Amino acid sequence: MSSEKEKMLRGELYDAADPELVAERERARELTRRYNGTTPTEGGERRDLLEELLGALGDDCHVEPPFRCDYGYNISVGENFYANFDCVILDVCQVDIGRNCQIGPGVHIYTATHPIDAAERVEGLEYGKPVTVGDNVWIGGRAGLNPGVTVGDNAVVASGAVVTEDVPDDVVVRCNPATMTKQLDSDN
């Protein structure tokens, strides 16, 4: 039988209230609290905390506090990475960010999602889908990457864009594509 963590990492429905997962989120919150409390002159301390928190961290990486994440260990960033203020990464599944990437202020990257079926959602079950960001990508301020998307190499995601589908290499994407795609059955 799989643990809730194993189910989470595989992108299956899992119970986020599982004690092991709660403890791991508390660990991440403590590390981000400490990180967010550092001063700009504490570069070594910041690097140490990011190395302890994240799954992989390339050389010459800088993350402006405040920074938030669910677990941390599912996040891998390549060399020469920069994230501006208020970056949020919900990493219930893997988030891989390539080399030479820049993330603007207030960018949110989500792997976590919830069932569309209201009965399953009410039970507290959730799941995730990994997110991949290629090399040399710039993600503008307040942009959002939804679960399961891939952003190709050399792409630019404009400020405020909501990425719901894969982005090819060497393109600029912008806008929010929010449109009604399905009528839900309200009899549940």
Disulfide bonds with the S-S distance in Angstrom:
none
